[in-house]
Amino acid sequence: KPFEPVVLRARMEAVLRGIYAHRALKRSREKYLSLFQNSLVGIFRSSVSDGRLITCNDKALEIIGITREEVRHTRLSDYYANPDDRGSLLSSIQEHGEIRDFVLELRRVDETPVWVTLSAKLFASEGYIEGVVTNVTEQVATQRKLDETEQQFSMTFNQAAVGIGHVDLNGYWLRVNEKLCSITGYTEEELLFMRFQDITHPDDLEEDESNVRSLLQGKTDSFSVEKRYISKQGDTVWIQLTVSLVCDEEGNPKYLIAIIEDIRERKLVEHTLTQIVEGVSSKVGDSFFASLVTHLGTALKVDYVYLGEYMEGLESVRVKVCSPPDMVPDNFEFHISATPAEDALYKGMVMCAEGVSTRYPLVRYLSTLGIEGYMGVALFDSQGKPLGLIAIMSRNPMEKMERKAALLKIFAVRAANELERKRGELALKTSEANLKALFDNALQGFLLIDSTMTIRAINKTSRFMARKLWKKEVEEGDSIDAFIQPASLESFRNHLAVALTGRSIDLEWCLAAHNGMEYWFEFNFSPVLVDGVARGVCMSMLDITH
């Protein structure tokens, strides 16, 4: 029976709709397959019962390191670096029906480690799991480096020998390390609720805030200053503060980094040094030594101080000054063998915080005075030879040894210079005395005459000759006219004038005495040179009459 046109048309439209739907489904399937295969992340479907892969895309194959033919024989869990991860994953997905961004480590076929994030959904009725794996190995490596850097920074931050703190732009502490807590006496929790202004000494606050303002205004990159904190216990704490500014990517101030060094010990040394210097600065010689040992004892808080002079030939030390003055008898001298003084002289320094009497059992004065702590520093001259030593002693164990040693070394140099100067003065005086004795007691007559023809020195023989020949009493300060008779004066002055040009003259000369007798003398006129210039004349005369 022929189709009715209306029916035929309806049937054709139905067929066409079917064809169009099939084509759309085909295009959708092709798009899905293209997305599936070309996805930048791994996509898989695996069996719930045994964990075997049902299918996966090329990216998943690449991540695991297997071929398409191996898929049906592969369980994803076979490549877990930690086998326990399968149990954890399965329990979580069965409980919640899905998991998101679970991070785990895989081992590829070639044992290369791969870090991935896994997101999956359970289709229990169908018996499979569909999921996505993303290779995040580079991100994990980067994160590990960041974590390592952060760990190193945290260790450096927390274990630093100086205080370190981050401060916001309003002055509040953002982060503090243990050393800063130790310096201020506050706990970390307490400081994080405080501003730096809260612990700054009132007298230093204005300058401190001015420095911070300059930093925030870009006038300076950093600043460093000595200032004071007030600790939790109310003590004044001297610190060396260095502050720099951290800015964001756009150059806007973000926060401040403060480095805080505890300088209380240095300030104490400076104060002690000032005390001692003020006490001895105007002293020289024996008064310097006496003042030095007194001020050292007070400033270093020790019971005994002595300065001893090394007697090289006798291998002994003579106590020159001590504090208190009755520590030992006057001119006390001891042999240095087996004593701390011997170690100080030959090693440069000896330190014994406690037990010195036990360490040197043969030294009687240590046990007699009840000495427990001892420190001695050798005194050397400019040639490096030992002159003596300066020592401090205490009846209790000696504390702050490094600070005491630093101060003692400073004043040992000053004491050595003064001792060397004193020895030089003594040697000069001894030399002058010896020369004077030779000059005065020589059998020849000697006179020292300056350029004004004034006698500056005359010995006993010359005085005797003046009395014998001319019955004159000649003294230092007299003109040469007082020594020579007028008849010989002009010749005498001529010889002196020649000598003042730098030439020496030797001659024999006959002089007439007051009674008419003639005496023959051997004369020498030698210039006295100072910096190559004749400043006077040394005249010698020897009676050769006989």
Buried (B, 14 or more C-beta within 10 A) or exposed (E): EEEEEEEEEEEEEEEEEEEEEEEEEEEEEEEEEEEBEEBEBBBBBBEBEEBBBBBBBBBBBEBBBBEEEEBEEBBBBBBBEEEEBBEBBBEBBEEEEBBEEBEBBBBBEEEEEBBBBBBBBBEEEEEBBBBBBBBBBEEBEEEEEEEEEEEEEEEEBEEBEBBBBBBEEEBBBEBBBBBBBEBBBBEBEBBBEBBBBBBBBEEBBEEBBEBBEEBEEEEEEEBEEEBBBBBBEEEEBBBBBBBBBEEEEEEEBBBBBBBBBBBBEBBEBEEBBEBBEEBBEEBEEEEBBBBBBBBBBBBBEBBBBBBBBBBEEEEBBBBBBBBEEEBBEEEBBBEBEEBBBBBBBEEBBBBBBBEBBEBBEEBEBBBEBEBBBBBBBBBBBEEEEBBBBBBBBBEEEBEBBEBBBBBBEBBBEBBBBBBBEBEEEEEEEEEEEEEEEEBBEBEBBBBBBBEEBBBEBBBEBBBEBBEEBBEBEBEEEBEBEBBBBEEEBEEBBEBBEBBBEEEEBEEEBEBBBEEEEEBEBBBBBBBBEEEEEBEBBBBBBBBEEE
